[in-house]
Amino acid sequence: MLTSPVWDTFSSFCRAEGLDPDSVKNLFREDPGALEDLRELEAGRIQPEAFEKSFGGRLGLERSEGLIDRLFENMNPEDEMIGAVGAIRSAGIKTGLVSNSWRTDQYDRAMLDGLFDDVVISGEVGMHKPNPDIYLLAAERLAVEPEGCVFVDDLRENCLGAEAVGMQSVRHRETEGTLLALQSMTGVQLLTA
C-alpha cells in the first residue's frame, strides 16, 4: 500500500463535493452497475470520460468532467511503506506491484523501477484485482510460485483474490501493523525499536 487508503481518499472527495462521506463506498457496495463501470475502466475497456459521466450521474453530481482527478485528488504517497518495499528489495527479495489503474502516465516509472522487479497495471494487461489471473500473471513475471508471494492491499476483496491463488495476504489498515506483519513474514527489519 504505497498511497493513502482509497476509502479515505474517496471520503475526502465526498466531503469536497458536499456528499455524505460514505457515498462512493456505498455506491460501489450497493450498485452493481457502479462496480461494473469501475472494473471496465480498470481493465481499459471503457474510456475515462464514459466512466465519469456514468459514475457522476449515479452520485447525483451536476459536473462529471474531471471526476476521476477529483476522486483521487487527496491520495498521497505513504513514505514508510515505500521505504519498506525498498528495504525488502534491497534484502534480495523480489518485489512486484499489482495496481488497478487505467492510466499509466500517473506513475513515476523511475521510482517504480527502483522499488519493484515487475509492475502489473490492470489497464495495460486487460484484467483487474480481484480477478485471479492478475495475481497469477504477477507471480509468473516474478518467476515465483503464488505460494511464495505475500500480497498487501487495503481492500478485503483484493486480499481474498490473492489468497484464492495461494498467496499469503496482509490487509493494510495502518502502517505499523502492516510493517510488523511484513517484517515477520520476510525477516527484514522494517520497524525501528
Backbone bond lengths (Angstrom), bond angles and torsions (degrees), N, CA, C in turn:
res aa  C-N    CA-C-N  psi(-1)  N-CA   C-N-CA  omega(-1)  CA-C   N-CA-C  phi
1 M - - - 1.438 - - 1.518 107.87 -
2 L 1.286 116.23 96.84 1.460 121.21 -173.55 1.525 113.57 -93.69
3 T 1.322 116.10 -5.41 1.468 120.44 -179.86 1.521 109.57 -129.79
4 S 1.313 114.58 170.04 1.457 119.38 176.83 1.527 109.19 -58.86
5 P 1.335 117.68 151.20 1.467 120.52 -176.75 1.530 112.88 -56.86
6 V 1.320 114.59 138.43 1.458 120.44 -174.43 1.523 112.30 -61.86
7 W 1.332 118.03 -38.36 1.471 118.56 -179.15 1.519 111.08 -67.06
8 D 1.332 117.67 -35.40 1.470 120.67 176.00 1.521 110.21 -63.89
9 T 1.320 115.83 -41.52 1.462 121.11 178.96 1.523 110.53 -62.74
10 F 1.331 116.24 -44.28 1.462 119.79 179.51 1.522 111.45 -67.04
11 S 1.323 118.38 -35.14 1.469 121.12 177.22 1.523 110.73 -64.01
12 S 1.333 116.80 -40.02 1.468 120.73 177.14 1.525 110.58 -62.08
13 F 1.326 116.11 -42.57 1.465 120.57 176.65 1.521 110.31 -59.24
14 C 1.317 117.29 -46.87 1.472 121.16 -178.02 1.523 110.98 -59.71
15 R 1.322 117.01 -44.91 1.464 119.78 179.18 1.527 110.66 -61.44
16 A 1.341 116.77 -41.91 1.469 120.31 179.82 1.522 112.23 -64.91
17 E 1.340 116.17 -29.06 1.465 121.12 -179.03 1.530 112.56 -91.18
18 G 1.341 116.59 0.14 1.465 119.91 -179.51 1.516 113.45 77.89
19 L 1.325 116.89 24.53 1.460 122.42 179.87 1.519 109.98 -104.72
20 D 1.312 116.24 163.14 1.457 120.50 170.54 1.527 107.73 -58.27
21 P 1.349 118.31 137.20 1.467 120.42 -176.40 1.531 114.96 -56.36
22 D 1.333 118.28 -23.32 1.466 121.00 -179.19 1.528 113.18 -98.25
23 S 1.324 118.12 10.89 1.471 121.00 -175.39 1.523 112.89 -57.82
24 V 1.322 118.17 -46.47 1.471 120.50 -178.34 1.521 109.72 -68.41
25 K 1.315 116.88 -46.82 1.468 120.53 179.28 1.523 110.37 -57.15
26 N 1.321 116.68 -46.54 1.465 120.31 -179.01 1.517 111.90 -65.18
27 L 1.322 116.62 -37.28 1.465 119.95 179.06 1.527 110.84 -62.97
28 F 1.330 116.48 -44.71 1.466 119.08 178.29 1.522 111.53 -65.42
29 R 1.302 117.99 -35.02 1.468 121.11 -177.86 1.519 113.18 -79.45
30 E 1.341 117.86 -28.85 1.458 120.50 -171.28 1.523 114.35 -109.08
31 D 1.322 118.08 -17.50 1.459 121.23 -176.62 1.533 109.18 -116.91
32 P 1.327 117.58 100.82 1.473 119.77 -178.87 1.525 113.23 -56.98
33 G 1.323 116.99 -30.83 1.464 120.34 178.69 1.516 112.33 -65.88
34 A 1.329 117.17 -36.63 1.467 120.85 178.55 1.521 110.00 -65.79
35 L 1.323 116.39 -44.15 1.460 119.82 179.01 1.527 110.70 -66.19
36 E 1.307 117.36 -38.48 1.470 120.82 177.81 1.527 110.83 -63.44
37 D 1.341 116.73 -41.85 1.465 119.69 176.62 1.527 110.62 -59.02
38 L 1.334 116.62 -43.38 1.459 120.69 179.40 1.525 110.67 -62.61
39 R 1.330 117.15 -45.53 1.468 120.65 -179.53 1.527 111.14 -61.93
40 E 1.322 116.72 -40.06 1.467 120.25 178.04 1.523 110.92 -64.70
41 L 1.341 116.74 -39.58 1.460 120.95 176.90 1.522 110.52 -64.49
42 E 1.327 116.86 -47.35 1.465 121.61 -178.06 1.525 112.77 -61.47
43 A 1.313 116.19 -31.75 1.469 120.10 -179.96 1.526 112.24 -89.56
44 G 1.333 116.88 0.89 1.454 120.62 177.68 1.515 114.33 76.89
45 R 1.334 117.26 21.50 1.466 120.31 -177.16 1.528 113.49 -95.87
46 I 1.341 117.79 -13.06 1.464 120.63 170.80 1.519 108.38 -130.90
47 Q 1.309 115.91 156.03 1.453 121.66 -179.76 1.530 110.70 -78.60
48 P 1.317 117.33 149.71 1.462 120.35 179.12 1.527 113.70 -54.25
49 E 1.326 116.85 -38.15 1.465 119.77 -178.76 1.528 111.38 -63.51
50 A 1.333 116.84 -37.24 1.471 120.31 178.10 1.527 110.43 -67.20
51 F 1.328 116.63 -40.99 1.459 119.72 176.28 1.524 110.60 -61.73
52 E 1.331 116.81 -46.52 1.462 120.40 -177.75 1.520 111.63 -59.69
53 K 1.314 116.88 -42.71 1.468 120.26 -179.58 1.521 110.69 -65.08
54 S 1.320 116.92 -46.60 1.463 121.14 -178.89 1.526 111.16 -66.38
55 F 1.343 116.80 -49.39 1.456 120.68 -175.66 1.530 111.01 -69.24
56 G 1.325 116.52 -39.24 1.468 119.95 176.44 1.513 111.62 -60.05
57 G 1.335 116.46 -40.54 1.465 120.31 177.05 1.515 111.92 -64.30
58 R 1.322 116.52 -40.27 1.469 120.20 179.25 1.531 111.26 -64.77
59 L 1.340 116.47 -32.60 1.467 120.33 178.05 1.527 112.85 -82.48
60 G 1.337 116.20 -10.59 1.461 120.33 -178.39 1.515 113.10 78.49
61 L 1.336 117.04 25.50 1.462 120.59 -179.88 1.517 110.59 -84.35
62 E 1.313 116.74 143.57 1.459 120.80 177.45 1.529 111.18 -77.33
63 R 1.329 116.94 -30.56 1.464 121.40 -175.78 1.519 109.76 -117.47
64 S 1.338 116.63 115.10 1.459 120.22 179.35 1.527 112.17 -99.20
65 E 1.332 117.99 -18.42 1.462 120.40 -179.71 1.524 109.45 -61.96
66 G 1.324 115.91 132.99 1.456 120.73 178.97 1.520 114.31 75.22
67 L 1.335 117.09 12.64 1.466 121.43 -176.34 1.533 111.81 -59.88
68 I 1.311 117.42 -42.70 1.473 119.83 -178.09 1.526 110.48 -62.23
69 D 1.327 116.65 -46.04 1.466 119.05 178.72 1.526 110.94 -61.37
70 R 1.323 117.54 -39.44 1.469 120.59 178.44 1.523 111.24 -67.56
71 L 1.340 116.86 -37.78 1.469 120.12 179.10 1.524 111.77 -58.96
72 F 1.334 116.76 -38.07 1.463 121.51 -173.86 1.534 113.53 -105.34
73 E 1.318 116.35 10.22 1.464 120.76 -175.48 1.529 113.35 -57.55
74 N 1.318 117.51 -35.64 1.464 120.79 -176.19 1.521 113.57 -99.61
75 M 1.325 117.25 17.84 1.461 120.15 175.62 1.525 108.25 -83.76
76 N 1.320 115.29 127.02 1.461 120.65 -175.77 1.524 110.65 -126.91
77 P 1.337 116.87 156.00 1.464 119.94 177.14 1.529 111.42 -65.69
78 E 1.325 115.92 146.94 1.468 122.63 174.51 1.526 106.38 -104.81
79 D 1.329 115.43 95.54 1.461 120.75 -172.09 1.527 113.50 -59.22
80 E 1.327 118.21 -37.31 1.468 119.92 -179.94 1.524 111.37 -64.93
81 M 1.321 116.36 -38.61 1.463 119.52 179.19 1.536 110.51 -70.71
82 I 1.311 116.68 -39.01 1.464 119.99 176.99 1.531 109.39 -61.33
83 G 1.333 116.22 -43.66 1.456 120.59 177.42 1.518 112.42 -61.70
84 A 1.334 116.55 -37.88 1.468 120.61 179.68 1.524 111.16 -65.28
85 V 1.334 116.78 -42.66 1.465 119.46 178.10 1.526 109.68 -61.54
86 G 1.335 116.49 -43.44 1.463 119.94 177.84 1.523 112.36 -60.00
87 A 1.334 116.47 -41.29 1.473 120.58 179.68 1.523 111.10 -66.21
88 I 1.321 116.68 -40.06 1.468 120.84 179.90 1.526 109.81 -65.00
89 R 1.320 117.03 -43.88 1.465 119.71 179.29 1.527 110.83 -66.56
90 S 1.323 116.46 -40.16 1.470 120.24 178.83 1.523 111.98 -62.29
91 A 1.348 115.95 -25.14 1.465 120.54 178.41 1.531 111.96 -80.31
92 G 1.342 116.56 1.76 1.459 120.41 177.23 1.516 114.91 92.03
93 I 1.321 117.14 10.32 1.467 121.52 178.26 1.523 108.21 -94.69
94 K 1.331 116.50 131.32 1.460 120.41 179.15 1.523 109.85 -65.12
95 T 1.330 115.30 140.56 1.458 121.16 178.64 1.519 109.21 -127.10
96 G 1.318 115.63 145.63 1.461 121.47 178.33 1.508 110.12 -141.43
97 L 1.310 115.77 155.28 1.461 122.57 176.75 1.516 108.14 -117.37
98 V 1.327 116.38 131.40 1.467 122.45 171.55 1.519 105.51 -120.98
99 S 1.324 116.58 115.56 1.460 120.60 -174.96 1.517 111.03 -129.04
100 N 1.321 115.39 134.64 1.459 120.96 171.23 1.519 107.18 -83.95
101 S 1.305 115.77 101.93 1.458 120.75 -179.74 1.514 109.99 -154.08
102 W 1.280 115.72 145.31 1.460 122.06 -179.77 1.524 110.24 -103.05
103 R 1.331 117.39 -14.04 1.463 121.60 -177.72 1.514 109.84 -113.68
104 T 1.299 115.34 117.10 1.465 118.34 178.36 1.519 111.37 -87.75
105 D 1.328 117.56 -15.06 1.464 120.06 -178.77 1.529 112.52 -77.02
106 Q 1.323 117.20 -8.27 1.467 119.37 -178.67 1.526 112.11 -83.94
107 Y 1.315 117.75 -7.26 1.454 121.88 -176.72 1.519 111.45 -97.48
108 D 1.314 115.70 143.97 1.455 122.53 170.57 1.532 105.80 -84.54
109 R 1.315 115.68 93.23 1.470 120.13 -173.77 1.530 112.19 -62.80
110 A 1.313 117.94 -32.93 1.467 119.58 178.48 1.527 109.71 -63.99
111 M 1.341 116.82 -42.72 1.462 119.74 178.39 1.526 110.22 -64.09
112 L 1.336 116.69 -44.28 1.463 120.16 -179.29 1.526 111.01 -62.94
113 D 1.319 116.67 -39.70 1.467 119.86 178.80 1.526 111.42 -63.83
114 G 1.326 116.69 -29.60 1.456 120.33 177.50 1.519 113.35 -77.71
115 L 1.322 116.67 -21.80 1.468 121.22 -177.23 1.521 113.54 -98.72
116 F 1.328 116.68 -31.65 1.456 120.15 -168.70 1.522 112.74 -125.29
117 D 1.323 114.38 144.78 1.455 120.45 173.34 1.523 111.22 -75.86
118 D 1.325 116.71 -26.79 1.459 120.74 176.75 1.519 109.57 -155.17
119 V 1.328 115.96 151.33 1.458 123.31 -179.19 1.521 108.48 -128.67
120 V 1.334 116.17 126.64 1.464 122.07 177.19 1.526 107.68 -115.63
121 I 1.331 116.18 113.63 1.469 122.69 179.59 1.522 107.41 -107.28
122 S 1.319 116.25 126.19 1.469 121.10 -173.01 1.523 113.10 -54.54
123 G 1.338 117.64 -43.49 1.457 120.24 -178.64 1.512 113.57 -65.77
124 E 1.330 117.09 -22.21 1.469 120.97 178.36 1.522 111.84 -84.32
125 V 1.333 116.94 -29.07 1.463 119.94 -174.78 1.529 113.29 -106.34
126 G 1.343 117.86 -4.42 1.455 121.61 175.15 1.517 115.14 73.08
127 M 1.316 117.16 22.79 1.468 121.57 175.24 1.521 107.72 -146.93
128 H 1.314 117.05 165.71 1.457 120.22 -174.20 1.519 110.82 -142.17
129 K 1.339 115.58 159.93 1.464 121.12 170.12 1.529 106.86 -68.77
130 P 1.286 121.04 140.09 1.455 129.19 8.25 1.533 115.16 -97.22
131 N 1.321 118.34 25.10 1.466 121.74 176.61 1.529 109.16 -59.00
132 P 1.320 118.93 124.85 1.468 121.45 -177.15 1.524 114.04 -54.81
133 D 1.324 117.32 -31.99 1.466 120.13 -175.94 1.524 113.22 -62.21
134 I 1.314 118.05 -31.49 1.468 119.12 -178.06 1.527 111.11 -70.75
135 Y 1.342 116.91 -34.45 1.467 120.23 177.01 1.537 110.39 -70.04
136 L 1.321 115.32 -40.63 1.465 119.25 178.83 1.524 111.17 -64.31
137 L 1.323 116.34 -39.00 1.465 120.69 176.96 1.526 110.43 -62.29
138 A 1.319 116.78 -44.51 1.472 120.31 -179.98 1.528 110.85 -61.07
139 A 1.323 116.85 -44.62 1.466 120.32 179.38 1.530 110.51 -64.13
140 E 1.325 116.46 -42.15 1.466 120.28 179.56 1.524 111.44 -61.53
141 R 1.317 116.41 -43.91 1.468 119.98 179.95 1.531 112.06 -63.98
142 L 1.316 116.26 -30.88 1.468 120.45 177.89 1.520 112.40 -84.58
143 A 1.348 116.08 -8.09 1.472 122.13 -176.12 1.530 110.59 58.76
144 V 1.341 114.65 44.64 1.463 122.47 178.83 1.528 107.16 -130.39
145 E 1.319 116.94 138.11 1.464 120.03 175.28 1.529 108.76 -66.65
146 P 1.332 118.28 145.34 1.463 119.98 179.22 1.533 112.63 -52.77
147 E 1.322 116.52 -35.96 1.468 120.17 -179.41 1.532 112.37 -65.06
148 G 1.309 116.84 -17.43 1.455 121.51 178.11 1.520 113.66 -95.21
149 C 1.331 116.14 8.20 1.468 120.85 -177.11 1.521 111.69 -106.18
150 V 1.326 115.05 147.39 1.461 123.25 170.84 1.517 106.40 -117.13
151 F 1.322 116.73 125.00 1.456 123.04 -177.58 1.524 108.84 -111.24
152 V 1.334 116.83 134.33 1.466 122.04 -179.97 1.522 108.67 -120.31
153 D 1.329 116.51 131.45 1.464 120.93 178.47 1.525 108.13 -158.71
154 D 1.325 116.27 155.19 1.461 118.88 178.09 1.523 112.59 -90.84
155 L 1.324 117.97 -7.60 1.462 120.85 -179.83 1.529 110.64 -102.35
156 R 1.302 114.99 128.18 1.469 121.95 -177.79 1.523 112.06 -55.83
157 E 1.342 116.57 -45.44 1.463 119.82 -176.21 1.525 111.70 -64.34
158 N 1.324 117.73 -31.64 1.458 119.97 177.97 1.520 111.48 -71.68
159 C 1.330 116.37 -36.70 1.470 120.03 175.31 1.526 110.48 -65.98
160 L 1.319 116.81 -41.19 1.466 120.37 178.61 1.527 111.10 -63.52
161 G 1.339 117.08 -37.28 1.459 120.85 177.03 1.519 111.63 -61.73
162 A 1.331 116.35 -41.56 1.465 120.52 178.31 1.528 110.65 -66.46
163 E 1.319 116.27 -42.73 1.462 120.13 179.47 1.522 111.61 -63.25
164 A 1.327 116.73 -32.19 1.467 120.93 -178.93 1.523 112.57 -63.05
165 V 1.342 117.51 -24.45 1.469 120.07 177.99 1.522 111.71 -100.84
166 G 1.332 117.65 6.86 1.454 121.48 174.82 1.513 115.87 103.67
167 M 1.328 117.64 -0.44 1.460 119.63 179.24 1.527 110.59 -77.52
168 Q 1.315 115.78 154.11 1.460 120.39 167.44 1.527 106.33 -82.62
169 S 1.322 116.78 151.75 1.457 117.76 178.30 1.518 110.58 -133.90
170 V 1.317 113.85 153.80 1.455 122.77 173.43 1.517 106.28 -126.10
171 R 1.321 116.20 118.83 1.466 119.02 176.61 1.523 108.16 -84.82
172 H 1.313 115.22 116.84 1.460 121.97 -176.98 1.526 110.08 -79.41
173 R 1.318 115.15 117.52 1.466 120.48 175.58 1.512 110.52 -118.60
174 E 1.316 115.44 -39.18 1.467 120.65 174.90 1.520 107.28 -149.33
175 T 1.317 115.01 151.18 1.455 121.39 -169.03 1.527 113.21 -59.13
176 E 1.323 117.99 -48.04 1.461 119.29 -175.35 1.525 112.02 -59.68
177 G 1.327 117.68 -43.24 1.459 120.95 179.10 1.519 112.39 -63.58
178 T 1.317 116.11 -40.38 1.462 120.13 178.91 1.528 110.56 -66.65
179 L 1.326 116.57 -43.96 1.461 119.68 179.34 1.524 111.20 -63.72
180 L 1.316 116.97 -38.88 1.465 120.63 178.10 1.527 110.39 -62.29
181 A 1.341 116.78 -44.81 1.466 120.56 178.91 1.523 111.03 -63.46
182 L 1.323 117.75 -44.65 1.467 120.96 -179.94 1.519 111.60 -66.42
183 Q 1.302 116.41 -38.32 1.465 120.45 177.26 1.526 110.43 -60.29
184 S 1.334 115.66 -43.67 1.458 120.23 179.37 1.533 111.89 -65.54
185 M 1.323 116.84 -40.37 1.461 121.62 -176.58 1.519 113.63 -75.57
186 T 1.335 116.42 -33.06 1.469 119.82 -174.64 1.521 113.70 -101.56
187 G 1.322 116.81 -21.13 1.455 119.95 -174.89 1.513 113.42 78.03
188 V 1.333 117.40 7.06 1.466 122.44 179.36 1.528 108.70 -93.35
189 Q 1.323 116.92 129.14 1.469 121.56 179.53 1.519 109.61 -68.72
190 L 1.334 116.32 112.88 1.474 120.86 -177.86 1.517 112.77 -115.96
191 L 1.318 116.13 -19.83 1.463 121.37 179.54 1.517 109.46 -109.40
192 T 1.318 116.28 137.03 1.446 119.10 175.37 1.519 108.44 -83.97
193 A 1.323 115.83 143.88 1.469 120.78 -176.48 1.503 111.49 -71.37
